[in-house]
Amino acid sequence: MKTLKALAIAIALLGIAVPAAIPPAQAQVTNIDVQWATSSIQMAGKRANQVPGIKKVPSVGVIRLDIPTVPMFRGDIPDWQEFKIMTQRNAAGVAKLQRNLAANPVTAAALAKNHVKPWQVAGVQIGSNGALRLYIFSSRNW
């Protein structure tokens, strides 16, 4: 707990902007998620082909790509602009993924339940049971 307080004070002192209200169902990209986020964006078109077959979504995880990250020693987390560029380079696949997520009533309902619009999704990991891990941007400015 002391570490969290110290981190919060350090962030405040450095003047780093941290979004004030992050919905509890969303998280920022961590070192663990970087490879999954990257592959989900690059494979968006192929993953889009799997979306129509999803009949049930037992759980949804939401990872925001556009939360500013604090540089860490030996951290390899790309900043949000790098994810933005990656998404633009894979725009056709991402657009197909967004369309298919919106067209499937089950995935559309899962997104709505988690307050995610299809246009926010840049990539997705699909579990064998239909679970979704969404990689999103919070605004259209990407």
Secondary structure, 3 states (H helix, E strand, C coil): CHHHHHHHHHHHHHCCCCCCCCCCCEEECCCCCHHHHHHHHHCHHHHHHHHHHCCCCCCEEEEECCCCCCCCCCCCCCCHHHHHHHHHHCHHHHHHHHHHHHHCHHHHHHHHHCCCCHHHEEEEEECCCCCEEEEECCCCCC
